[in-house]
């Protein structure tokens, strides 16, 4: 069973739409058979940071569901975000208004993701907290991704240029470490770490907990380097931070 904790109750719908509660059984209870359809409602008020965050949460949710063996289709309503590709966000499978998305994706959504109030119906809605950031045009977008993943998706976030720079240095350190660990004999992902990560992601889409696991693992001298490599590579399938891109360069 896959669960996602709902955010603040600011997504509204007609009486037929599921009400937000403490926990929503999105995949099994709301999506039905076939692919999970996610609709990302990007605000059209020019808030690039919030728009990027809506698309990012849709991307991460899709990655988690796909790792459990279910297909996902993402529809985008609202403007595109030129920063999305550099932030590791996959393109939407369809774009347009709700009617166009339903036609293009073969049915209604299982879940809406919105950065504000959405007057929709027929599916759960996760409210994505506002994200303020410095100019994204020259920023390391994967560093921005790391910072956003370090917060609960419903939590408002205000990023600074200094934080983006520090996040970039963290990514550089992790990528170098992963490249070194890759040279050691492979070891399986420790069961307790895999279980903790899966619980965090399945229950609350808690990417911040997954990142803390990686930070603790980096410093743990008792875990073989081969197991560290496999764990970082495994979680990067959800986090999308390109942590293995320097493998083979040391």
C-alpha positions as CSV (number, residue, x, y, z in Angstrom):
1,X,0.0,0.0,0.0
2,X,1.3,3.5,-0.9
3,X,0.4,6.4,1.2
4,X,1.0,10.2,1.0
5,X,0.3,12.5,3.8
6,X,-1.9,15.4,2.7
7,X,-0.8,19.0,3.1
8,X,-2.8,22.0,4.2
9,X,-6.5,21.8,3.3
10,X,-6.4,24.5,0.6
11,X,-7.3,22.5,-2.4
12,X,-11.1,22.4,-2.8
13,X,-13.5,20.4,-4.9
14,X,-17.1,19.5,-5.4
15,X,-18.8,17.1,-3.0
16,X,-17.6,14.1,-5.1
17,X,-14.0,14.9,-4.6
18,X,-12.2,13.1,-1.7
19,X,-11.6,15.4,1.3
20,X,-8.1,15.9,2.5
21,X,-7.3,14.1,5.8
22,X,-4.2,13.1,7.7
23,X,-3.4,10.3,5.2
24,X,-4.6,9.7,1.6
25,X,-4.3,6.2,0.0
26,X,-3.5,7.8,-3.3
27,X,-2.4,4.9,-5.5
28,X,-4.6,2.0,-4.3
29,X,-7.7,3.9,-3.1
30,X,-7.9,6.9,-5.5
31,X,-6.2,6.0,-8.8
32,X,-7.8,2.7,-9.5
33,X,-6.4,0.2,-12.0
34,X,-3.9,1.3,-14.7
35,X,-1.5,4.2,-14.5
36,X,-1.6,6.8,-11.8
37,X,-2.4,10.2,-13.5
38,X,-0.9,13.2,-11.7
39,X,-2.0,16.7,-12.7
40,X,0.5,19.5,-11.8
41,X,-1.2,22.8,-11.6
42,X,1.5,25.4,-12.1
43,X,0.6,28.9,-10.8
44,X,0.3,31.5,-13.6
45,X,1.3,34.4,-11.3
46,X,4.9,34.4,-12.4
47,X,6.1,32.6,-9.2
48,X,8.9,30.6,-10.8
49,X,10.1,29.1,-7.5
50,X,6.6,27.8,-6.6
51,X,5.9,26.6,-10.1
52,X,9.2,24.7,-10.1
53,X,8.3,23.1,-6.8
54,X,4.9,21.9,-8.0
55,X,6.6,20.2,-11.0
56,X,9.4,18.8,-8.7
57,X,6.9,17.2,-6.3
58,X,5.0,15.6,-9.3
59,X,8.4,14.3,-10.5
60,X,9.3,12.8,-7.1
61,X,5.8,11.3,-6.6
62,X,6.1,9.7,-10.1
63,X,9.5,8.2,-9.3
64,X,8.3,6.7,-6.0
65,X,5.2,5.2,-7.6
66,X,7.2,3.8,-10.6
67,X,9.7,2.2,-8.2
68,X,6.8,0.2,-6.8
69,X,6.0,-1.0,-10.4
70,X,3.1,1.2,-11.4
71,X,3.1,3.4,-14.5
72,X,2.6,7.1,-14.1
73,X,1.4,9.8,-16.4
74,X,1.9,13.5,-15.6
75,X,-0.2,16.3,-17.0
76,X,0.7,20.0,-16.6
77,X,-1.9,22.8,-16.4
78,X,-0.5,26.3,-16.4
79,X,2.7,27.8,-17.8
80,X,5.9,25.8,-18.4
81,X,9.0,26.4,-16.4
82,X,12.3,26.8,-18.3
83,X,14.3,25.7,-15.3
84,X,12.6,22.3,-15.0
85,X,14.9,20.3,-17.3
86,X,18.0,21.4,-15.6
87,X,16.4,20.6,-12.2
88,X,16.1,17.0,-13.3
89,X,12.3,17.2,-13.8
90,X,10.9,15.0,-16.5
91,X,8.7,16.6,-19.2
92,X,4.9,16.3,-18.7
93,X,3.2,13.7,-20.8
94,X,0.5,16.2,-21.7
95,X,-0.2,20.0,-21.3
96,X,-3.4,22.0,-21.4
97,X,-6.6,22.6,-19.4
98,X,-8.3,19.9,-17.4
99,X,-10.5,18.7,-20.2
100,X,-7.5,18.5,-22.6
101,X,-5.4,16.6,-20.0
102,X,-8.2,14.1,-19.4
103,X,-8.5,13.4,-23.1
104,X,-4.7,13.2,-23.8
105,X,-4.0,11.0,-20.8
106,X,-6.9,8.7,-21.1
107,X,-8.9,9.6,-18.0
108,X,-9.2,11.8,-15.0
109,X,-6.4,12.3,-12.5
110,X,-5.7,10.3,-9.4
111,X,-4.2,13.3,-7.6
112,X,-3.9,17.0,-8.2
113,X,-0.8,19.0,-7.1
114,X,-1.4,22.7,-6.8
115,X,0.6,25.6,-5.4
116,X,-2.6,27.4,-4.4
117,X,-6.4,26.9,-4.3
118,X,-7.6,24.6,-7.0
119,X,-11.3,24.3,-7.7
120,X,-11.3,20.8,-9.1
121,X,-13.1,17.6,-8.6
122,X,-12.9,13.9,-8.6
123,X,-9.4,13.4,-7.0
124,X,-7.3,14.2,-4.0
125,X,-5.3,17.4,-4.1
126,X,-2.0,18.0,-2.4
127,X,-1.2,21.6,-1.6
128,X,2.5,22.5,-2.4
129,X,3.9,25.2,-0.2
130,X,5.2,28.5,-1.7
131,X,8.9,28.5,-2.7
132,X,10.8,31.8,-3.0
133,X,14.3,31.6,-4.5
134,X,16.9,33.8,-6.0
135,X,17.1,34.1,-9.7
136,X,17.0,30.6,-11.2
137,X,18.5,31.6,-14.6
138,X,22.1,31.2,-13.4
139,X,21.6,28.9,-10.4
140,X,22.7,25.3,-10.1
141,X,19.2,23.8,-10.5
142,X,20.2,20.5,-8.9
143,X,21.3,22.4,-5.9
144,X,18.0,24.1,-5.8
145,X,16.3,20.7,-6.1
146,X,18.4,19.4,-3.1
147,X,17.3,22.4,-1.0
148,X,13.6,21.9,-1.9
149,X,13.8,18.2,-1.2
150,X,15.1,19.0,2.2
151,X,11.7,20.4,3.3
152,X,8.2,18.9,3.5
153,X,6.4,19.6,0.3
154,X,3.6,21.6,2.1
155,X,6.1,23.8,4.0
156,X,6.7,27.3,2.7
157,X,10.4,27.7,1.8
158,X,12.5,30.8,1.1
159,X,15.9,30.0,-0.4
160,X,19.0,32.2,-0.5
161,X,21.9,32.4,-2.8
162,X,24.2,31.3,0.0
163,X,22.1,28.2,0.6
164,X,22.1,27.3,-3.0
165,X,25.9,27.6,-3.1
166,X,26.3,25.4,0.0
167,X,23.9,22.8,-1.5
168,X,26.0,22.8,-4.6
169,X,29.1,22.0,-2.5
170,X,27.2,19.2,-0.8
171,X,26.4,17.7,-4.1
172,X,30.0,17.9,-5.3
173,X,31.2,16.2,-2.1
174,X,28.6,13.4,-2.4
175,X,29.4,12.8,-6.1
176,X,33.1,12.5,-5.4
177,X,32.4,10.1,-2.5
178,X,30.1,8.0,-4.6
179,X,32.7,7.8,-7.4
180,X,35.3,6.6,-4.8
181,X,32.9,4.1,-3.2
182,X,32.0,2.7,-6.7
183,X,35.6,1.4,-6.9
184,X,35.0,-0.9,-4.0
185,X,33.3,-4.4,-4.0
186,X,29.6,-4.0,-4.2
187,X,27.5,-4.7,-1.1
188,X,23.7,-4.7,-0.8
189,X,21.8,-1.7,0.5
190,X,21.5,-2.3,4.3
191,X,18.0,-3.6,5.0
192,X,17.3,-1.2,7.8
193,X,18.3,1.8,5.7
194,X,16.2,0.6,2.7
195,X,13.2,0.0,5.0
196,X,13.5,3.4,6.7
197,X,13.7,5.2,3.4
198,X,10.8,3.3,1.9
199,X,8.7,4.0,5.0
200,X,9.5,7.8,4.8
201,X,8.8,8.0,1.1
202,X,5.7,5.8,1.0
203,X,4.0,7.3,4.1
204,X,4.7,11.0,3.7
205,X,6.7,11.5,0.6
206,X,9.4,12.5,3.1
207,X,12.4,13.3,0.9
208,X,14.0,15.3,3.8
209,X,14.2,12.0,5.8
210,X,15.8,10.3,2.9
211,X,18.4,13.0,2.7
212,X,19.1,12.8,6.4
213,X,19.7,9.0,5.9
214,X,22.3,9.8,3.2
215,X,24.0,12.4,5.4
216,X,24.2,10.0,8.3
217,X,25.4,7.2,6.0
218,X,28.2,9.3,4.6
219,X,29.7,9.7,8.1
220,X,29.1,6.1,9.2
221,X,32.4,4.3,9.3
222,X,30.9,0.9,10.1
223,X,29.1,0.6,6.7
224,X,31.2,-0.8,3.8
225,X,31.9,1.6,1.0
226,X,30.3,-0.7,-1.5
227,X,27.0,-0.6,0.5
228,X,27.2,3.2,0.7
229,X,27.5,3.4,-3.1
230,X,24.5,1.1,-3.6
231,X,22.4,3.1,-1.1
232,X,23.2,6.5,-2.6
233,X,22.5,5.1,-6.1
234,X,19.2,3.5,-5.0
235,X,17.8,6.6,-3.3
236,X,19.0,8.8,-6.2
237,X,16.4,7.0,-8.3
238,X,13.9,9.0,-6.3
239,X,15.9,12.1,-5.4
240,X,17.2,12.7,-8.9
241,X,20.3,14.5,-7.9
242,X,22.7,12.8,-10.4
243,X,24.8,11.5,-7.5
244,X,26.4,8.8,-9.7
245,X,27.4,11.0,-12.6
246,X,31.1,11.1,-11.6
247,X,31.5,7.3,-11.4
248,X,34.4,6.2,-13.5
249,X,36.3,9.5,-13.2
250,X,38.5,8.8,-10.2
